[in-house]
Amino acid sequence: MKVIVSAAVSIDGYLDDTSPERLVLSGAEDWAEVHRLRAECDAILVGAETLRKDNPALVIRDSVLRAERIARGQNPDQTKVTLSRTGRLSSDLRFFTEGEGEKVVFLQEPLPSTIHQLAEYASIISVPQLTASSIVNELERRGCHSLLIEGGSQVLDMFFKENRVDEFRLAIAPFFVGESGAPRLVHEGAFPFDKEHRMTLLEARKVGDMAVMHYKLEP
Ligand SMILES: NC(=O)c1ccc[n+]([C@@H]2O[C@H](COP(=O)([O-])OP(=O)(O)OC[C@H]3O[C@@H](n4cnc5c(N)ncnc54)[C@H](OP(=O)(O)O)[C@@H]3O)[C@@H](O)[C@H]2O)c1
């Protein structure tokens, strides 16, 4: 399965600021590209904290993009995927209430007691040790050929550190956040792609007022 990461950051490398509202980093042109990228993938994954904080619907609304998916033999709605340890996920989140595609929640055993009510709204997959590989393997088993990962930090961290990313689309907004408590792209630690193992830059483009970089992560 092809795994693509798509993230937007401020010029100082933050995914968000510390305010309760979602920080808008992308401009209209960047959003249009991200929506197209989403529509090309079989599944989209975001972490539980992003669901709680931003409450994204993760639904393809554009009728042309939906028609293109149907023509390619894909379901018009993607499979939506999240992961959680605590199971602290309200069934009122738009992740569960919007779109006709399958919703999948990955959990690490032992299962939190609160999870049973969510089984009505999503497929619950529990594994003894939740890793990027276990998620990729299970989604592959369910027929997914492409997965788009949109964050946040913990999820990106997990997939980059385990070297389970094939392509990385990074959009940089032309402003600073300047708050050390804000979420960064990833957390500290060892990454397979470090100073001795550089990613391959496929292209760098101006998209509206954003700089968009496309990297290939070759083993
Ligand atoms: N700019 C962008 O492109 C972009 C995109 C997405 C998100 N964001 C921002 O990113 C921030 C959220 O990032 P975040 O790092 O705090 O959270 P996150 O990565 O969205 O989600 C973290 C949560 O995922 C679950 N999780 C992580 N690793 C797990 C594992 N190994 N096993 C089981 N569950 C696991 C845990 O859920 P539980 O707590 O439920 O156990 C954890 O709290 C928000 O501010 C959001 O706005 C920005």
The ligand as a MOL file (V3000), in Angstrom:
LIG
                    3D

  0  0  0     0  0            999 V3000
M  V30 BEGIN CTAB
M  V30 COUNTS 48 52 0 0 0
M  V30 BEGIN ATOM
M  V30 1 N -1.4880 21.5470 9.9400 0
M  V30 2 C -1.8520 20.3240 9.6540 0
M  V30 3 O -1.6330 19.8210 8.5260 0
M  V30 4 C -2.5440 19.4990 10.7140 0
M  V30 5 C -3.1530 18.2880 10.3530 0
M  V30 6 C -3.7430 17.5280 11.3690 0
M  V30 7 C -3.7160 17.9800 12.6880 0
M  V30 8 N -3.1320 19.1600 12.9840 0 CHG=1
M  V30 9 C -3.0660 19.6360 14.3780 0
M  V30 10 O -2.3730 18.6670 15.1460 0
M  V30 11 C -2.7890 18.7950 16.5150 0
M  V30 12 C -3.0450 17.4260 17.0770 0
M  V30 13 O -1.8440 16.6800 17.0670 0
M  V30 14 P -1.5260 15.6860 18.2810 0
M  V30 15 O -0.1460 15.1930 18.0730 0
M  V30 16 O -1.8620 16.3730 19.5750 0 CHG=-1
M  V30 17 O -2.6060 14.5380 18.1160 0
M  V30 18 P -2.9300 13.4700 16.9610 0
M  V30 19 O -1.6710 12.9290 16.3600 0
M  V30 20 O -3.9750 14.0000 16.0650 0
M  V30 21 O -3.6340 12.3410 17.8470 0
M  V30 22 C -2.9470 11.8060 18.9390 0
M  V30 23 C -3.8140 10.7410 19.5610 0
M  V30 24 O -3.8000 9.5620 18.7320 0
M  V30 25 C -3.8610 8.4210 19.5700 0
M  V30 26 N -2.6160 7.6650 19.3980 0
M  V30 27 C -1.3940 8.1180 19.0280 0
M  V30 28 N -0.5040 7.1080 18.9970 0
M  V30 29 C -1.1970 5.9800 19.3340 0
M  V30 30 C -0.8530 4.6160 19.4700 0
M  V30 31 N 0.3910 4.1580 19.2500 0
M  V30 32 N -1.8130 3.7550 19.8350 0
M  V30 33 C -3.0770 4.1740 20.0490 0
M  V30 34 N -3.4760 5.4610 19.9390 0
M  V30 35 C -2.5440 6.3450 19.5910 0
M  V30 36 C -4.0100 8.9100 20.9890 0
M  V30 37 O -5.4260 9.0560 21.1850 0
M  V30 38 P -6.1370 9.0320 22.6370 0
M  V30 39 O -5.7090 10.2870 23.3230 0
M  V30 40 O -7.5990 9.0090 22.3120 0
M  V30 41 O -5.6670 7.8030 23.3240 0
M  V30 42 C -3.3200 10.2630 20.9120 0
M  V30 43 O -3.7040 11.1470 21.9470 0
M  V30 44 C -4.0270 19.6610 16.5120 0
M  V30 45 O -3.6590 20.9260 17.0090 0
M  V30 46 C -4.4080 19.7540 15.0430 0
M  V30 47 O -5.0120 20.9730 14.7220 0
M  V30 48 C -2.5630 19.9410 12.0220 0
M  V30 END ATOM
M  V30 BEGIN BOND
M  V30 1 1 1 2
M  V30 2 2 2 3
M  V30 3 1 2 4
M  V30 4 1 4 5
M  V30 5 2 4 48
M  V30 6 2 5 6
M  V30 7 1 6 7
M  V30 8 2 7 8
M  V30 9 1 8 9
M  V30 10 1 8 48
M  V30 11 1 9 10
M  V30 12 1 9 46
M  V30 13 1 10 11
M  V30 14 1 11 12
M  V30 15 1 11 44
M  V30 16 1 12 13
M  V30 17 1 13 14
M  V30 18 2 14 15
M  V30 19 1 14 16
M  V30 20 1 14 17
M  V30 21 1 17 18
M  V30 22 2 18 19
M  V30 23 1 18 20
M  V30 24 1 18 21
M  V30 25 1 21 22
M  V30 26 1 22 23
M  V30 27 1 23 24
M  V30 28 1 23 42
M  V30 29 1 24 25
M  V30 30 1 25 26
M  V30 31 1 25 36
M  V30 32 1 26 27
M  V30 33 1 26 35
M  V30 34 2 27 28
M  V30 35 1 28 29
M  V30 36 1 29 30
M  V30 37 2 29 35
M  V30 38 1 30 31
M  V30 39 2 30 32
M  V30 40 1 32 33
M  V30 41 2 33 34
M  V30 42 1 34 35
M  V30 43 1 36 37
M  V30 44 1 36 42
M  V30 45 1 37 38
M  V30 46 2 38 39
M  V30 47 1 38 40
M  V30 48 1 38 41
M  V30 49 1 42 43
M  V30 50 1 44 45
M  V30 51 1 44 46
M  V30 52 1 46 47
M  V30 END BOND
M  V30 END CTAB
M  END
